[in-house]
Amino acid sequence: MATNFDEAVRAKVERPANVPEDRVYEIDMYALNGIEDGYHEAWKKVQHPGIPDLIWTPFTGGHWIATNGDTVKEVYSDPTRFSSEVIFLPKEAGEKYQMVPTKMDPPEHTPYRKALDKGLNLAKIRKVEDKVREVASSLIDSFAARGECDFAAEYAELFPVHVFMALADLPLEDIPVLSEYARQMTRPEGNTPEEMATDLEAGNNGFYAYVDPIIRARVGGDGDDLITLMVNSEINGERIAHDKAQGLISLLLLGGLDTVVNFLSFFMIHLARHPELVAELRSDPLKLMRGAEEMFRRFPVVSEARMVAKDQEYKGVFLKRGDMILLPTALHGLDDAANPEPWKLDFSRRSISHSTFGGGPHRCAGMHLARMEVIVTLEEWLKRIPEFSFKEGETPIYHSGIVAAVENVPLVWPIAR
């Protein structure tokens, strides 16, 4: 995965008049300092004692950053003050993002969200568990007898994508091009906001062009696949408009092709380095099921944004309409005030606070599927590979962005001779 950033040419903007000098921190969400030691470790370095609730960075077009769980949660939860009109950074790139309903605020957002929930509610997801389990089993069986695999390349990048393509009734051979569109949108390349906007727009347009003929073919159909359900939904009493259907189906593809893909690799790296946690999961099936939520808290991968909806005083600073606030979900899940001993993966943790699925009216519609994918992965993996470790001498390669990513996840395990 290429990274285009160069310390010498990465663009910075001047501090606006409404930003106090002591709130300025040089943090680039696409090139975090110290990311070679881990994505979550790099974000956590921001959360030092005395850090204000809101700080401002001159990178990525200039924007605010929420630094703790309470602030991340509050901004997510109040669309009257913090709009979803633009949710990706830099703002120049986010303005090219056209997917619905994530860029809408209530009440416009509400009927589209109901359409999404119709296809992704818990009852619907439970009906596809056998299909999800079949995909997981087949992938693990393909390398279990070998005693090693690159988990990212051979499982994480395939499993949730294969599941989603099956639910949407789309051909597997389309995955590489769709995965590149997802990369362009969540980790756009470029050294300036304008260059990154060009890359993100290309990804957005790629998705729209891909889904256009599929939507036209499935309008009026009676299939039970996810796309047919969505494109035949009614919005305010009328069939969803074609351009809005493009945005809705593209959003489903983006979510299915990138977010869970990367989450899986992050938690498997941790488990591979902590055999006592693996033994704990093996010992208690109920703990495994309940432990999924703790893993979502510990390994969030999303850092999206909200646009300030109106001039206002907030957290001791003056925010202007149009200002952008980045919401690194890692800084909620790993906030000591929200979760004591946040680095510890504690499967018995009683009170879990996180924003891994976002919050407010835009709480992730795919969260039920994501939870099932995590639980099924662990169940099927531990049946076949009860003990495993991270390959000695190897190092994961981390990438930050709207959705974090990790490459090179070599796992090894003993095999019967």
N, C-alpha and C positions, 0 to 999 in steps of 0.2 A: 504494500500500500504506500504510494508515494506521498511525501510531504514536501510542500513547496516553500516552507518558511525559511527565511534567511534573516538572522539577527540584524544584519546591516541594512536591510531594505524593508523590513516589516513596518507598515505605515502606522504612525501615531497622529492623533489630532490634538489641537490646542485645548487646554482646559476652559470650558465655558464659564461665564461669570457666576452662574448659580452653583458651581461646584467649589466648596472650600478647599484650600490647598492641602489641608491635613487629611482630606478624604481620598487623595490620589494615590493609587497603588498600581504599579506596572504589572498587570496580570493579563496574559493572553490566553483566552479559553481554548484556542486551537494549538497552542504551544506552551503548555504549562511548565513552569520551572520545576525541575526534579522529576519529570514524568518517567524518566528511565527507571526510577525506583518503584513506580506504580501510579496508576491514575488516581486512585483514592488517596494515596499518600500525598500526592502533589496538591490536591485540593485541600486536604486537611491542614497543610502548612499555612494556608491563608487564615485559619481559625485560631490565631494565637491570642493570648489574654489581652484584653483591652481593645481588640479590633472593633470598630463601629459596626452597627447593624447593617449599614449601607456604606459601601466604598465605591470609588469611581476609577475606571481605567481608561487610558488614552488609546488602548489597542482596540482592534475590531470596530472601528468607527467611533469609539468613545461610548461608554455605557456604565451604568451602575451595576453593582453585584450585591445580592443579598448574602450575608455571611453566616447566618444561623438558622436553625429550624423554625423558630417562631416567625421570622421575617419571610422565609421561603413560603411557609404555610399561609401566612396572611395575604401575601401578594397573589398567590394562586387562587385564594378563596374569594376575592373581592373584585369582580369584573367592572363594577361601577367606577373604581379608582384605577384599576390596572387592566387594560384592555388586551384581548387576544387578536386585535387587528394586525399586529406584527408579532410573531413569536420566535423568529430565527434571527440570529446575529451573524454578520453585521446587519444593521437595519437595511442597508441598500440591498442586501441579499434577501432578507426577510420580506421585503416588499414585493419580491418576485414570487414568493410562495403563495399558491392559490388553493390549497387543499381545504376542503370543508368537512366538518364544521369547526375544525381547530382554529381557524382565523376569524370565527364569528363570536359575538357576545350574545348573551340572552337579551331579548326573547327570540331573536332571529335564529340563534343556535339550536333552540330546544327541539323543534320537530326533526331536525337532522340527527340529533343525538338519539331521539326515540327510534329512528330508523336503524341506526347502528346497534342499539341495544336489542332490537328485534332479532338480529342475526347473531349477536354475541353474548346473549344473556346466559346465565348459569345453566338453565334447563337445556338450552341448545347445545352448549359446550359438553355437557355430560353425555349427550347422545353420540358424540364423536370420539369418546375416550378410547374405544377399541381401535379405531383408525390411528389415533395418536400413538397408542402403545405398539401397534404393528410397525409403524415407521421407526420408532425408537429401537425396537428389538432387531429389526433388519439391519440397521446401521451398526449397532454394537456387535452383532454376530459377524459382520463382515471383517472385523479386526480383532475380536476377542482372543482367538487362538494364536495370534501373532505375538502377543505379549507387549505390544506398544502401539501407540498411534499419536498423531498430532490432533489433539482433541478439537482445536479450533477448526482445522481444515477438514477433518474426517467426520466430525459429528456436529459441532455447534453451527457451522456455516450451512449445514445440510438439513438437520432435523426440523427446526421450526419453519424453515422455508418449504420443505417437502410437505409438512403438515398444512401450511397455509395454501399451497398450490393445490393440494387435494381438496380442501374445503371450498376453494374458489373455482375448482374444475378448470385449471390452467395447466398447460404442458410443462414438464420439468425442464425441457430444453431451453425454455425462456429465462431460466433463473440467472445465468451470467449477466445478461444485458440489464435485467431488472435490478440486480444487486449493484451494478455500477451506477444506475440512476439513484439508488438509495444512498450510496457513498457520496455522490455529488451533492445531495441535499443535506446530509448530516455532518459531513466533514469536507466542505467545499474547499478546493485548492485555490491558491492565489496569495499574493503578498499585500494586496490592497482590497478594500471593501468592494471596489468596482470589479476586480478580477474574480473575487469570490461570488459576487452576485451573478456574474456570467456563468460560472460553474453550476451554482444552485439552480438558476433558471433553466439551464440545459437539462438537469435532472428532472425538474418539474415538468418541462415540456415533453421530455421523453416518456414519463409516466402517462401524461394526457394522451399522447399520440398512440401509445400502446393500448390503453383501455378503450379508446374511441370506438373501433369496430366491434369490440367484445360487448360493449354496452348496447350498441345498435342491434346486435344479433340476439341479445337476451331480453330486450324490452318486450313485454307481453308473454314471455315464457312462463312455464310452470315448474321449472326445475327447483331443486332444494339446495342448490349451491349458494354460497354467500353472495356472489355477484348478482345472481338472478333475484334473490330476496331484496337486495339493496335497490336495484334499478327499477323495481316495480313497487317501491314504497310510495306512499302519498305524503306530500308536504303541504300542509294547510289545505287539505282536500283535493289536491291535484297531484298527478304523477310528477315525480321529481324532474326538474329541468335537466336537459342533457349536460350542460356545462357543470351543474352542481353534482350530477352523477359522476362525471369525470373526476371531480375533486374528491368525492366520497370514496370511490373505488381506488383512486390513487393513494389516498390516505391509508386504506386497508393494506395495500401492497407495501407501502413504506413501513408501516408498523410491523407487518409480518416478516419483512426481509432484513431488518437491521437490529431492532432493540433486543429481543430475546436472544438472538444470535450471539450478541456480545455478552449479555448477562451470564449466559451459561458458562462461557470460558472463564470469566472472572471468578465465579464461585468454585469451579472445578480446580483451578490453580490453588486456591486456598485449601480445599479438602485434600488435595494431593500432598500438601506440605504439613497436614495435621492429621495423621492416621488415627489419633484418639477420637476425632470428630466423626470420622468414617465408621469406626467401631460403634460409636454411640448411635448413629443412624441405623446401622445393621441390627442393633440390639432391640430396637423398639419401632415398629412400623408406624405407630401413632405419632411418635416424636418426629419421624421423617415427614409426615404430612403437615404437622404443625410447624415444623422447622422451616418450611418454604418461606413463610412471611419474614422470619428473621434473616434469611438470606437476601430477600428483597431489600430489607433495611440496610444490610451491611454492604451490598454491592450495587447501588444505584448507578445507572450509566447515562442518564439524561440531564442535559443542561439547556433548557429552553428559556425563553424570555417573555416578558410582558411589556406593553407600551403604556406609559403613564397617560391616563385618559383625560386628565385636567390638571391645571396648575394646583399645587397643594404643598403644604408642609407635611413632611413625613420623616420620622426617625431623625429629627434634628437638622434636616436639610430642606431646601426648597426644590421641589421637582417641577419641571416644566412639562406641559403637554407635549407628547412626542418623545420625551426621554425614554430610554430603554433600561429595563432592569433584568439582569441575568439571574436565573434561579438554579444554581447548581444543586441538584437533589442530594448529592454526596454530603453537602454541608448541613443537611437536615438529619439524615440517617446516622451520620458520624458526629453529631453535636452532643457533647458530654452532658449538656443541660437537658436534652431531650431523651437521651439513652445512656444511662450510666455504663461506664466501661464500653464505649461504642466499638472499639476494635475487636472486642471479644464476640465470637460467633456463639451465642448462647441459645441452644434449642429449647431451653426451659424459661426463657425471658417472658415475663408476664405482660408487661406493658411495652408495646412496640410503637414507636413514633417515627414515621417517615413520609416522604413525598415521592417515593419511587414511581408511583402511578400518577403523579401530578396531584391535582386537588381542585376543589370547587366544581363548577359545572363541566369542566373539561377533564375530570378524572378519567383515566384511561379506560376506554370501552373494552379493550382486549385483555383486561387484567385476569378474568376467569380462565381464559385460554392460556395465558402466561403461567399462572399458578399450576394448571394441569400439566403443562409441558415440563416444568421443573420437577414436580413430584414424579411423573412418569419416567423422566430421564433417570432420576436417582434410583427408583425402584428397579427398573430394567438393568441399569448399569451394575448395581450391587448384587443382583442375582447372578450375573455372569463374571463380574470383576470385583470381588469383595474387598480386595486390598490393592492399592495402587499408589504410586508416588510420582513426583515430578522428576524428570530425567536429569541426572547430575551433569553439571557443566553447561546447561542450557539456561537461557534467560528469555522471558516473554518480551515482546515488543508492544508497547502501549501507545495508543493514539487518543488524543482528546478532541472534543468537538461537541456538537449538539447531542450526538450519541457517541459515547466513548467506544473504543474498540481495542482488541488485543489479538496479536498474532503470535505464532510459535508457542504452542502449548503442548510440548511432548510429554506424554504420560507413559509410564512403564508399570508392569505387573508380572508376578510369577505365573508361569504356565506349567501345566502337568506334563511331565516327560514320559 
